[in-house]
């Protein structure tokens, strides 16, 4: 298998991991929102604000060339970008309150 094929396979696996991790975070978020009250309302607002912020950061990276110059490098950076955001949310939402 060529290095390029390995890189695309790695991207596929990282994308799969992102989907799995995001599903876990979505479950944690929905539990918090469904609990209602101030924590639920705050989580709903934070969720929207974080999504807008993450998209704006990614747009800035795209406009400044920080995503790389190839489809592979751009895709890898996008997946890394969102995996960092999802991991941070998982840490935050998993803490016992």
PyMOL commands that place a pseudoatom at each C-alpha (Angstrom):
pseudoatom trace, name=CA, resn=UNK, resi=1, chain=A, elem=C, hetatm=0, pos=[0.000, 0.000, 0.000]
pseudoatom trace, name=CA, resn=UNK, resi=2, chain=A, elem=C, hetatm=0, pos=[1.412, 3.388, -0.960]
pseudoatom trace, name=CA, resn=UNK, resi=3, chain=A, elem=C, hetatm=0, pos=[2.013, 6.181, 1.541]
pseudoatom trace, name=CA, resn=UNK, resi=4, chain=A, elem=C, hetatm=0, pos=[-0.774, 8.189, -0.085]
pseudoatom trace, name=CA, resn=UNK, resi=5, chain=A, elem=C, hetatm=0, pos=[-3.210, 5.293, 0.291]
pseudoatom trace, name=CA, resn=UNK, resi=6, chain=A, elem=C, hetatm=0, pos=[-2.183, 4.916, 3.940]
pseudoatom trace, name=CA, resn=UNK, resi=7, chain=A, elem=C, hetatm=0, pos=[-2.760, 8.632, 4.508]
pseudoatom trace, name=CA, resn=UNK, resi=8, chain=A, elem=C, hetatm=0, pos=[-6.262, 8.458, 3.021]
pseudoatom trace, name=CA, resn=UNK, resi=9, chain=A, elem=C, hetatm=0, pos=[-7.017, 5.338, 5.072]
pseudoatom trace, name=CA, resn=UNK, resi=10, chain=A, elem=C, hetatm=0, pos=[-5.843, 7.206, 8.180]
pseudoatom trace, name=CA, resn=UNK, resi=11, chain=A, elem=C, hetatm=0, pos=[-8.150, 10.076, 7.294]
pseudoatom trace, name=CA, resn=UNK, resi=12, chain=A, elem=C, hetatm=0, pos=[-11.026, 7.634, 6.900]
pseudoatom trace, name=CA, resn=UNK, resi=13, chain=A, elem=C, hetatm=0, pos=[-10.339, 6.152, 10.342]
pseudoatom trace, name=CA, resn=UNK, resi=14, chain=A, elem=C, hetatm=0, pos=[-9.997, 9.586, 11.945]
pseudoatom trace, name=CA, resn=UNK, resi=15, chain=A, elem=C, hetatm=0, pos=[-13.285, 10.625, 10.343]
pseudoatom trace, name=CA, resn=UNK, resi=16, chain=A, elem=C, hetatm=0, pos=[-14.956, 7.501, 11.698]
pseudoatom trace, name=CA, resn=UNK, resi=17, chain=A, elem=C, hetatm=0, pos=[-13.564, 8.280, 15.169]
pseudoatom trace, name=CA, resn=UNK, resi=18, chain=A, elem=C, hetatm=0, pos=[-14.871, 11.838, 14.907]
pseudoatom trace, name=CA, resn=UNK, resi=19, chain=A, elem=C, hetatm=0, pos=[-18.347, 10.531, 14.149]
pseudoatom trace, name=CA, resn=UNK, resi=20, chain=A, elem=C, hetatm=0, pos=[-18.239, 8.134, 17.067]
pseudoatom trace, name=CA, resn=UNK, resi=21, chain=A, elem=C, hetatm=0, pos=[-16.906, 10.763, 19.474]
pseudoatom trace, name=CA, resn=UNK, resi=22, chain=A, elem=C, hetatm=0, pos=[-19.468, 13.312, 18.275]
pseudoatom trace, name=CA, resn=UNK, resi=23, chain=A, elem=C, hetatm=0, pos=[-22.289, 10.835, 18.886]
pseudoatom trace, name=CA, resn=UNK, resi=24, chain=A, elem=C, hetatm=0, pos=[-21.117, 10.443, 22.486]
pseudoatom trace, name=CA, resn=UNK, resi=25, chain=A, elem=C, hetatm=0, pos=[-20.973, 14.210, 22.984]
pseudoatom trace, name=CA, resn=UNK, resi=26, chain=A, elem=C, hetatm=0, pos=[-24.424, 14.612, 21.435]
pseudoatom trace, name=CA, resn=UNK, resi=27, chain=A, elem=C, hetatm=0, pos=[-25.792, 12.102, 23.947]
pseudoatom trace, name=CA, resn=UNK, resi=28, chain=A, elem=C, hetatm=0, pos=[-24.150, 13.887, 26.879]
pseudoatom trace, name=CA, resn=UNK, resi=29, chain=A, elem=C, hetatm=0, pos=[-25.442, 17.245, 25.642]
pseudoatom trace, name=CA, resn=UNK, resi=30, chain=A, elem=C, hetatm=0, pos=[-28.980, 16.010, 25.122]
pseudoatom trace, name=CA, resn=UNK, resi=31, chain=A, elem=C, hetatm=0, pos=[-29.008, 14.567, 28.641]
pseudoatom trace, name=CA, resn=UNK, resi=32, chain=A, elem=C, hetatm=0, pos=[-27.968, 17.920, 30.045]
pseudoatom trace, name=CA, resn=UNK, resi=33, chain=A, elem=C, hetatm=0, pos=[-30.465, 19.867, 27.930]
pseudoatom trace, name=CA, resn=UNK, resi=34, chain=A, elem=C, hetatm=0, pos=[-33.265, 17.405, 28.710]
pseudoatom trace, name=CA, resn=UNK, resi=35, chain=A, elem=C, hetatm=0, pos=[-32.542, 17.937, 32.416]
pseudoatom trace, name=CA, resn=UNK, resi=36, chain=A, elem=C, hetatm=0, pos=[-33.791, 21.473, 31.896]
pseudoatom trace, name=CA, resn=UNK, resi=37, chain=A, elem=C, hetatm=0, pos=[-33.243, 24.316, 34.277]
pseudoatom trace, name=CA, resn=UNK, resi=38, chain=A, elem=C, hetatm=0, pos=[-30.411, 26.789, 34.080]
pseudoatom trace, name=CA, resn=UNK, resi=39, chain=A, elem=C, hetatm=0, pos=[-27.852, 24.108, 33.195]
pseudoatom trace, name=CA, resn=UNK, resi=40, chain=A, elem=C, hetatm=0, pos=[-29.950, 22.859, 30.295]
pseudoatom trace, name=CA, resn=UNK, resi=41, chain=A, elem=C, hetatm=0, pos=[-30.565, 26.341, 28.950]
pseudoatom trace, name=CA, resn=UNK, resi=42, chain=A, elem=C, hetatm=0, pos=[-26.901, 27.269, 29.317]
pseudoatom trace, name=CA, resn=UNK, resi=43, chain=A, elem=C, hetatm=0, pos=[-25.847, 24.103, 27.483]
pseudoatom trace, name=CA, resn=UNK, resi=44, chain=A, elem=C, hetatm=0, pos=[-28.197, 24.823, 24.583]
pseudoatom trace, name=CA, resn=UNK, resi=45, chain=A, elem=C, hetatm=0, pos=[-26.830, 28.353, 24.237]
pseudoatom trace, name=CA, resn=UNK, resi=46, chain=A, elem=C, hetatm=0, pos=[-23.231, 27.155, 24.547]
pseudoatom trace, name=CA, resn=UNK, resi=47, chain=A, elem=C, hetatm=0, pos=[-23.821, 24.478, 21.922]
pseudoatom trace, name=CA, resn=UNK, resi=48, chain=A, elem=C, hetatm=0, pos=[-24.960, 27.010, 19.332]
pseudoatom trace, name=CA, resn=UNK, resi=49, chain=A, elem=C, hetatm=0, pos=[-22.192, 29.490, 20.197]
pseudoatom trace, name=CA, resn=UNK, resi=50, chain=A, elem=C, hetatm=0, pos=[-19.525, 26.772, 19.947]
pseudoatom trace, name=CA, resn=UNK, resi=51, chain=A, elem=C, hetatm=0, pos=[-20.775, 25.575, 16.576]
pseudoatom trace, name=CA, resn=UNK, resi=52, chain=A, elem=C, hetatm=0, pos=[-20.715, 29.095, 15.139]
pseudoatom trace, name=CA, resn=UNK, resi=53, chain=A, elem=C, hetatm=0, pos=[-17.263, 29.741, 16.613]
pseudoatom trace, name=CA, resn=UNK, resi=54, chain=A, elem=C, hetatm=0, pos=[-15.830, 26.457, 15.290]
pseudoatom trace, name=CA, resn=UNK, resi=55, chain=A, elem=C, hetatm=0, pos=[-17.192, 27.158, 11.809]
pseudoatom trace, name=CA, resn=UNK, resi=56, chain=A, elem=C, hetatm=0, pos=[-15.756, 30.682, 11.841]
pseudoatom trace, name=CA, resn=UNK, resi=57, chain=A, elem=C, hetatm=0, pos=[-12.345, 29.393, 12.946]
pseudoatom trace, name=CA, resn=UNK, resi=58, chain=A, elem=C, hetatm=0, pos=[-12.392, 26.863, 10.136]
pseudoatom trace, name=CA, resn=UNK, resi=59, chain=A, elem=C, hetatm=0, pos=[-13.377, 29.530, 7.623]
pseudoatom trace, name=CA, resn=UNK, resi=60, chain=A, elem=C, hetatm=0, pos=[-10.435, 31.664, 8.778]
pseudoatom trace, name=CA, resn=UNK, resi=61, chain=A, elem=C, hetatm=0, pos=[-8.109, 28.691, 8.300]
pseudoatom trace, name=CA, resn=UNK, resi=62, chain=A, elem=C, hetatm=0, pos=[-9.497, 28.154, 4.815]
pseudoatom trace, name=CA, resn=UNK, resi=63, chain=A, elem=C, hetatm=0, pos=[-9.079, 31.811, 3.844]
pseudoatom trace, name=CA, resn=UNK, resi=64, chain=A, elem=C, hetatm=0, pos=[-5.505, 32.028, 5.176]
pseudoatom trace, name=CA, resn=UNK, resi=65, chain=A, elem=C, hetatm=0, pos=[-4.295, 28.766, 3.651]
pseudoatom trace, name=CA, resn=UNK, resi=66, chain=A, elem=C, hetatm=0, pos=[-3.863, 27.094, 7.039]
pseudoatom trace, name=CA, resn=UNK, resi=67, chain=A, elem=C, hetatm=0, pos=[-5.702, 24.000, 5.808]
pseudoatom trace, name=CA, resn=UNK, resi=68, chain=A, elem=C, hetatm=0, pos=[-2.865, 23.079, 3.488]
pseudoatom trace, name=CA, resn=UNK, resi=69, chain=A, elem=C, hetatm=0, pos=[-2.600, 22.949, -0.263]
pseudoatom trace, name=CA, resn=UNK, resi=70, chain=A, elem=C, hetatm=0, pos=[-3.977, 19.505, -1.104]
pseudoatom trace, name=CA, resn=UNK, resi=71, chain=A, elem=C, hetatm=0, pos=[-7.368, 17.864, -0.652]
pseudoatom trace, name=CA, resn=UNK, resi=72, chain=A, elem=C, hetatm=0, pos=[-5.759, 15.359, 1.729]
pseudoatom trace, name=CA, resn=UNK, resi=73, chain=A, elem=C, hetatm=0, pos=[-4.057, 17.949, 3.946]
pseudoatom trace, name=CA, resn=UNK, resi=74, chain=A, elem=C, hetatm=0, pos=[-7.168, 20.119, 4.001]
pseudoatom trace, name=CA, resn=UNK, resi=75, chain=A, elem=C, hetatm=0, pos=[-9.372, 17.189, 4.940]
pseudoatom trace, name=CA, resn=UNK, resi=76, chain=A, elem=C, hetatm=0, pos=[-6.951, 16.061, 7.647]
pseudoatom trace, name=CA, resn=UNK, resi=77, chain=A, elem=C, hetatm=0, pos=[-6.864, 19.529, 9.193]
pseudoatom trace, name=CA, resn=UNK, resi=78, chain=A, elem=C, hetatm=0, pos=[-10.650, 19.821, 9.147]
pseudoatom trace, name=CA, resn=UNK, resi=79, chain=A, elem=C, hetatm=0, pos=[-11.037, 16.482, 10.934]
pseudoatom trace, name=CA, resn=UNK, resi=80, chain=A, elem=C, hetatm=0, pos=[-8.318, 17.466, 13.479]
pseudoatom trace, name=CA, resn=UNK, resi=81, chain=A, elem=C, hetatm=0, pos=[-10.043, 20.809, 14.030]
pseudoatom trace, name=CA, resn=UNK, resi=82, chain=A, elem=C, hetatm=0, pos=[-13.369, 19.223, 14.884]
pseudoatom trace, name=CA, resn=UNK, resi=83, chain=A, elem=C, hetatm=0, pos=[-11.898, 16.317, 16.858]
pseudoatom trace, name=CA, resn=UNK, resi=84, chain=A, elem=C, hetatm=0, pos=[-10.211, 18.829, 19.199]
pseudoatom trace, name=CA, resn=UNK, resi=85, chain=A, elem=C, hetatm=0, pos=[-13.523, 20.627, 19.712]
pseudoatom trace, name=CA, resn=UNK, resi=86, chain=A, elem=C, hetatm=0, pos=[-15.419, 17.385, 20.313]
pseudoatom trace, name=CA, resn=UNK, resi=87, chain=A, elem=C, hetatm=0, pos=[-12.757, 16.114, 22.748]
pseudoatom trace, name=CA, resn=UNK, resi=88, chain=A, elem=C, hetatm=0, pos=[-12.926, 19.339, 24.760]
pseudoatom trace, name=CA, resn=UNK, resi=89, chain=A, elem=C, hetatm=0, pos=[-16.706, 19.058, 24.988]
pseudoatom trace, name=CA, resn=UNK, resi=90, chain=A, elem=C, hetatm=0, pos=[-16.455, 15.418, 26.022]
pseudoatom trace, name=CA, resn=UNK, resi=91, chain=A, elem=C, hetatm=0, pos=[-14.074, 16.322, 28.866]
pseudoatom trace, name=CA, resn=UNK, resi=92, chain=A, elem=C, hetatm=0, pos=[-16.317, 19.149, 30.011]
pseudoatom trace, name=CA, resn=UNK, resi=93, chain=A, elem=C, hetatm=0, pos=[-19.562, 17.208, 29.825]
pseudoatom trace, name=CA, resn=UNK, resi=94, chain=A, elem=C, hetatm=0, pos=[-18.119, 14.099, 31.487]
pseudoatom trace, name=CA, resn=UNK, resi=95, chain=A, elem=C, hetatm=0, pos=[-17.124, 15.908, 34.669]
pseudoatom trace, name=CA, resn=UNK, resi=96, chain=A, elem=C, hetatm=0, pos=[-19.348, 15.138, 37.622]
pseudoatom trace, name=CA, resn=UNK, resi=97, chain=A, elem=C, hetatm=0, pos=[-21.221, 18.141, 38.927]
for i in range(1, 97): cmd.bond("trace and resi %d" % i, "trace and resi %d" % (i + 1))
show_as sticks, trace
zoom trace
